[in-house]
Amino acid sequence: MFQHMKREEKEALIAGDNEKSKTKPSRSNAGPTPFHRAASYLALDMKQPSRWLIYDNEGSFNGWFDWLPLWMRVGYWSPFVILSIACFYSAIYWFKPQPLEFASTAIDKLEEEEANYFMGMPRTTAIDLALFLWGLVVVVHAKISLGSIGAFPISFTGWSWILITFRAGFDFMAWAAVATYNNHSWASTLAMIGSSLRCVTITNACVVCTIWNFILLPMITFKSIPAGEKRRKFLKFNFGFFMTNIHILNLPLAFVNILNGNRVRLFTMSDLWVAYFVVVLYSIQYYFLMDRLGMHFYPIFNPRTAFSVVSIFCVLGLYYFLFLKWNEYMSIHADIPNVP
């Protein structure tokens, strides 16, 4: 590649002070990161163009993430992050419970429930229907009032809200399949799907509520948005109807009919595996699609700094901690028979 370059030019390139390279910037303008030697970096215009970034946007989609340092948007991934992701994915594959089992909580106790709490539905089913409809109303309202919610479905918050909505929806449809159509086959399938989403729904809601309100919101407010009118508008938007629902009310809404009510059940290793599997799916989207688009919603998980390994393992540990705490809470407060 460098056979036609003079020795002085090669040395200047490695040292980073080549005057010619200053007049002809690379497509990404990326440079050596704090975790890589300057000698290991070559500007993109000196070799084949990188195909990692889908757009030539310096790793900032629509300029939304210009507030992040350039090395966090473009350049090498930390080898420690790569190793951590590989180990996590491997563990999910090797430690999958065999078989995955989930109790059909939506239909197992129908005979014990009040038959006509609301329009012929038991109380728990009526609440599930209300949760399902409310979840849809919030998204539709946001689409109408905001005009565009394109980032919502690809955000972890969006995934969490979708889980809250459709967990309730699957449980309601399971009841309807039995009560209205007497179709026990479909009812069992829908109830099993809804039951499998219980642990990941409440856990994701807790993670979203805590990380957004206590870590990301202060970081974005005071780091990326200048004081004044822009900051006031952002805070007004953040505490508006839509953002309040998906970042604050999401936790109590997820709590309903999962940790309380007469269909409560203890979580098993199958539930924990599903929770981790959803994290795997989102991480694939985040690291291998959104990073290429220049969408860095969660800087604490940035793949270009080794410090993200701490964030990754803290979240994975938090999932296991919450798994234990949910069961402890239900064992004390819920009416579950044969709990030691």
C-alpha positions as CSV (number, residue, x, y, z in Angstrom):
1,M,0.0,0.0,0.0
2,F,2.9,2.4,0.9
3,Q,5.5,1.2,-1.6
4,H,5.3,4.5,-3.5
5,M,5.6,6.7,-0.4
6,K,8.9,8.2,0.7
7,R,10.3,7.2,4.1
8,E,9.7,10.8,5.4
9,E,6.1,10.7,4.3
10,K,5.5,7.3,6.1
11,E,7.1,8.6,9.3
12,A,5.0,11.8,9.1
13,L,1.8,9.8,8.6
14,I,2.5,7.6,11.6
15,A,3.4,10.6,13.7
16,G,0.1,12.2,12.7
17,D,1.6,15.5,11.5
18,N,1.6,15.0,7.7
19,E,0.7,18.4,6.2
20,K,-0.7,16.8,3.1
21,S,-3.1,14.7,5.1
22,K,-4.4,17.8,6.8
23,T,-5.5,19.3,3.5
24,K,-7.2,16.1,2.5
25,P,-9.2,14.8,5.5
26,S,-10.4,11.3,5.8
27,R,-14.0,10.4,5.2
28,S,-14.6,9.6,8.9
29,N,-12.0,12.1,10.4
30,A,-11.4,9.3,13.0
31,G,-8.2,9.2,14.8
32,P,-6.4,7.1,17.3
33,T,-8.5,6.3,20.4
34,P,-7.2,6.4,24.0
35,F,-7.0,2.6,23.7
36,H,-4.9,2.4,20.5
37,R,-1.5,3.6,19.5
38,A,-1.3,6.4,17.0
39,A,0.9,4.1,14.9
40,S,-2.0,1.6,14.5
41,Y,-4.3,4.1,12.9
42,L,-4.4,5.0,9.2
43,A,-6.8,7.5,7.8
44,L,-9.5,6.1,5.6
45,D,-8.3,7.9,2.5
46,M,-5.0,6.1,2.8
47,K,-6.5,2.7,2.5
48,Q,-9.7,1.1,1.2
49,P,-12.7,3.0,2.5
50,S,-14.3,1.6,5.7
51,R,-17.6,-0.1,5.1
52,W,-18.6,0.0,8.8
53,L,-20.4,3.3,8.7
54,I,-23.5,3.1,6.5
55,Y,-23.6,6.9,6.1
56,D,-20.6,9.3,5.7
57,N,-21.8,11.2,8.8
58,E,-18.8,10.9,11.2
59,G,-20.8,8.5,13.3
60,S,-23.5,11.1,14.2
61,F,-26.9,10.4,12.7
62,N,-28.5,13.8,11.6
63,G,-25.9,15.4,13.9
64,W,-27.7,14.2,17.0
65,F,-24.6,12.9,18.6
66,D,-22.0,15.6,17.8
67,W,-21.8,16.2,21.5
68,L,-20.0,12.9,21.9
69,P,-16.2,12.9,21.3
70,L,-15.3,11.8,17.8
71,W,-13.4,8.7,19.0
72,M,-16.6,7.4,20.7
73,R,-18.4,7.6,17.3
74,V,-15.9,6.4,14.8
75,G,-12.9,4.0,15.1
76,Y,-11.8,0.8,16.7
77,W,-13.9,-1.1,19.2
78,S,-12.2,-2.0,22.4
79,P,-11.0,-5.6,22.3
80,F,-12.3,-6.0,25.9
81,V,-15.8,-5.1,24.8
82,I,-15.6,-7.5,21.9
83,L,-14.5,-10.3,24.2
84,S,-17.2,-9.5,26.7
85,I,-19.9,-9.6,24.0
86,A,-18.6,-12.9,22.6
87,C,-18.6,-14.5,26.1
88,F,-22.1,-13.3,26.8
89,Y,-23.4,-14.6,23.5
90,S,-21.7,-17.9,24.0
91,A,-23.1,-18.3,27.6
92,I,-26.6,-17.7,26.3
93,Y,-26.2,-20.5,23.8
94,W,-24.5,-23.0,26.2
95,F,-26.6,-22.4,29.3
96,K,-30.0,-22.4,27.7
97,P,-32.4,-24.4,30.0
98,Q,-33.7,-27.6,28.4
99,P,-36.6,-27.4,27.9
100,L,-37.9,-23.9,28.4
101,E,-41.0,-24.1,30.5
102,F,-43.5,-21.5,31.4
103,A,-46.8,-21.9,33.3
104,S,-49.9,-20.8,31.5
105,T,-50.8,-18.3,34.2
106,A,-53.5,-16.5,32.1
107,I,-55.8,-19.6,32.0
108,D,-54.6,-21.9,34.8
109,K,-56.8,-20.2,37.5
110,L,-59.9,-19.2,35.5
111,E,-62.2,-21.3,37.6
112,E,-61.0,-19.6,40.8
113,E,-61.5,-16.0,39.5
114,E,-64.5,-13.7,39.6
115,A,-66.3,-14.4,36.4
116,N,-67.9,-11.1,35.7
117,Y,-65.8,-8.2,37.0
118,F,-66.1,-6.2,33.8
119,M,-68.1,-7.2,30.6
120,G,-67.8,-10.8,31.5
121,M,-64.1,-10.7,32.2
122,P,-62.3,-11.6,35.5
123,R,-60.6,-8.7,37.2
124,T,-57.1,-9.7,36.1
125,T,-58.1,-10.1,32.5
126,A,-59.9,-6.7,32.5
127,I,-56.7,-5.1,33.8
128,D,-54.6,-6.8,31.2
129,L,-57.0,-5.5,28.5
130,A,-56.7,-2.0,29.9
131,L,-52.9,-2.2,30.0
132,F,-52.8,-3.4,26.4
133,L,-55.1,-0.6,25.1
134,W,-53.2,2.0,27.2
135,G,-49.9,0.9,25.7
136,L,-51.4,1.4,22.2
137,V,-53.0,4.7,23.1
138,V,-49.7,6.2,24.3
139,V,-47.9,5.2,21.1
140,V,-50.7,6.5,18.8
141,H,-50.9,9.7,20.8
142,A,-47.1,10.2,20.4
143,K,-47.4,9.6,16.7
144,I,-50.1,12.2,16.3
145,S,-48.7,14.8,18.7
146,L,-45.0,14.5,17.8
147,G,-45.4,13.7,14.1
148,S,-42.5,11.2,14.1
149,I,-41.4,8.5,16.6
150,G,-39.0,6.7,14.3
151,A,-36.4,6.3,17.0
152,F,-38.9,4.8,19.5
153,P,-39.1,1.3,18.1
154,I,-35.3,0.9,18.0
155,S,-34.7,2.2,21.5
156,F,-34.4,0.0,24.5
157,T,-37.2,2.1,26.1
158,G,-39.3,1.3,23.0
159,W,-38.7,-2.4,23.4
160,S,-39.6,-2.2,27.1
161,W,-42.9,-0.5,26.3
162,I,-43.7,-3.0,23.6
163,L,-43.1,-5.8,26.1
164,I,-45.4,-4.2,28.7
165,T,-48.1,-3.8,26.1
166,F,-48.0,-7.2,24.4
167,R,-47.4,-9.2,27.6
168,A,-50.8,-7.9,28.7
169,G,-52.2,-8.4,25.2
170,F,-51.2,-12.0,25.0
171,D,-52.7,-12.8,28.4
172,F,-55.9,-11.2,27.4
173,M,-56.1,-13.0,24.1
174,A,-55.4,-16.3,25.9
175,W,-58.5,-15.7,28.1
176,A,-60.6,-14.7,25.1
177,A,-59.6,-17.8,23.2
178,V,-61.0,-20.0,25.9
179,A,-64.0,-17.9,27.1
180,T,-65.2,-16.8,23.6
181,Y,-64.0,-19.5,21.2
182,N,-63.4,-22.4,23.5
183,N,-60.1,-22.9,21.7
184,H,-57.8,-24.4,24.3
185,S,-54.9,-25.0,21.9
186,W,-54.6,-21.4,20.9
187,A,-55.2,-20.3,24.5
188,S,-52.4,-22.4,25.8
189,T,-50.0,-21.1,23.2
190,L,-50.9,-17.4,23.8
191,A,-50.8,-17.9,27.6
192,M,-47.3,-19.5,27.4
193,I,-46.0,-16.6,25.3
194,G,-47.5,-14.1,27.7
195,S,-46.1,-16.0,30.7
196,S,-42.6,-16.1,29.1
197,L,-42.5,-12.3,28.9
198,R,-43.3,-11.7,32.6
199,C,-39.7,-11.6,34.0
200,V,-38.2,-9.7,31.1
201,T,-41.1,-7.2,31.1
202,I,-40.7,-6.2,34.7
203,T,-36.9,-6.3,34.6
204,N,-36.6,-4.2,31.5
205,A,-39.0,-1.7,32.9
206,C,-37.0,-1.3,36.1
207,V,-33.7,-1.0,34.1
208,V,-35.2,1.7,31.8
209,C,-36.7,3.6,34.7
210,T,-33.6,3.7,36.7
211,I,-30.9,4.1,34.0
212,W,-32.8,6.8,32.1
213,N,-33.9,8.9,35.1
214,F,-30.7,8.6,37.2
215,I,-27.9,8.3,34.6
216,L,-28.8,9.1,31.0
217,L,-31.2,12.0,31.7
218,P,-28.7,14.0,33.8
219,M,-25.9,13.2,31.3
220,I,-27.9,14.4,28.3
221,T,-29.4,17.4,30.1
222,F,-26.1,18.8,31.4
223,K,-23.7,17.5,28.9
224,S,-25.3,17.7,25.4
225,I,-27.9,20.4,25.8
226,P,-26.8,24.0,26.5
227,A,-28.4,25.9,29.3
228,G,-31.2,28.2,28.3
229,E,-34.2,27.8,26.1
230,K,-33.1,24.5,24.5
231,R,-32.7,22.9,27.9
232,R,-36.0,24.1,29.1
233,K,-37.7,22.7,26.0
234,F,-36.0,19.4,26.4
235,L,-37.0,19.1,30.0
236,K,-40.6,20.0,29.1
237,F,-40.6,17.3,26.5
238,N,-39.1,14.8,28.8
239,F,-41.8,15.3,31.4
240,G,-44.6,15.4,28.9
241,F,-47.3,12.8,28.5
242,F,-45.3,10.4,26.2
243,M,-41.9,10.4,28.0
244,T,-43.5,10.3,31.4
245,N,-45.4,7.1,30.4
246,I,-42.4,5.3,28.9
247,H,-39.8,6.3,31.4
248,I,-41.6,6.7,34.8
249,L,-45.0,5.1,34.6
250,N,-43.6,2.1,32.8
251,L,-42.4,0.5,36.1
252,P,-45.7,0.6,38.0
253,L,-47.6,-0.5,34.8
254,A,-45.2,-3.5,34.4
255,F,-45.7,-4.3,38.1
256,V,-49.5,-4.9,37.6
257,N,-50.5,-8.5,37.2
258,I,-46.8,-9.6,37.2
259,L,-45.8,-9.1,40.8
260,N,-49.3,-8.7,42.2
261,G,-52.7,-10.2,41.5
262,N,-54.0,-13.8,41.7
263,R,-52.0,-15.0,38.7
264,V,-48.6,-14.4,40.2
265,R,-46.0,-17.1,39.8
266,L,-42.3,-17.4,40.8
267,F,-39.8,-16.9,38.0
268,T,-37.6,-19.8,36.9
269,M,-34.3,-20.1,35.1
270,S,-36.3,-20.2,31.9
271,D,-37.6,-16.7,32.7
272,L,-34.1,-15.4,33.4
273,W,-32.8,-16.9,30.1
274,V,-35.5,-15.1,28.2
275,A,-34.6,-11.9,29.9
276,Y,-31.0,-12.3,28.9
277,F,-31.9,-13.4,25.4
278,V,-33.9,-10.2,24.8
279,V,-30.7,-8.3,25.9
280,V,-28.8,-10.3,23.3
281,L,-31.3,-9.4,20.6
282,Y,-31.1,-5.7,21.5
283,S,-27.4,-5.7,21.7
284,I,-27.2,-7.1,18.2
285,Q,-29.3,-4.3,16.9
286,Y,-27.4,-1.7,18.9
287,Y,-23.9,-2.7,18.1
288,F,-24.3,-4.0,14.6
289,L,-26.9,-1.7,13.1
290,M,-27.3,1.5,15.2
291,D,-23.6,1.9,15.7
292,R,-23.2,1.8,11.9
293,L,-25.9,4.4,11.5
294,G,-24.3,6.7,14.0
295,M,-27.0,6.3,16.7
296,H,-25.4,6.2,20.1
297,F,-28.4,6.3,22.4
298,Y,-26.5,4.8,25.4
299,P,-23.0,6.2,25.7
300,I,-22.3,4.1,28.8
301,F,-22.3,1.1,26.5
302,N,-20.1,2.6,23.8
303,P,-18.0,-0.2,22.2
304,R,-14.9,2.0,21.7
305,T,-14.0,2.3,25.4
306,A,-13.0,-0.5,27.7
307,F,-15.0,1.2,30.5
308,S,-18.2,-0.1,28.8
309,V,-17.3,-3.6,30.0
310,V,-18.1,-2.4,33.5
311,S,-21.5,-1.1,32.3
312,I,-22.2,-4.4,30.5
313,F,-21.5,-6.6,33.4
314,C,-23.2,-4.3,35.9
315,V,-26.4,-4.6,33.8
316,L,-26.1,-8.4,33.5
317,G,-25.5,-8.6,37.2
318,L,-28.5,-6.3,37.8
319,Y,-30.7,-8.6,35.8
320,Y,-29.8,-11.6,38.0
321,F,-30.1,-9.5,41.2
322,L,-33.6,-8.3,40.1
323,F,-34.5,-11.9,39.2
324,L,-33.8,-12.9,42.8
325,K,-35.5,-9.9,44.3
326,W,-38.7,-10.4,42.2
327,N,-39.0,-13.9,43.6
328,E,-38.3,-12.8,47.1
329,Y,-41.0,-10.1,46.9
330,M,-43.6,-12.5,45.4
331,S,-42.7,-15.2,48.0
332,I,-43.5,-12.6,50.8
333,H,-46.4,-10.6,49.4
334,A,-48.2,-12.8,46.8
335,D,-50.6,-15.7,47.4
336,I,-48.4,-18.5,46.0
337,P,-49.0,-22.0,47.4
338,N,-46.1,-24.3,48.5
339,V,-43.5,-21.5,48.7
340,P,-40.8,-22.5,51.2
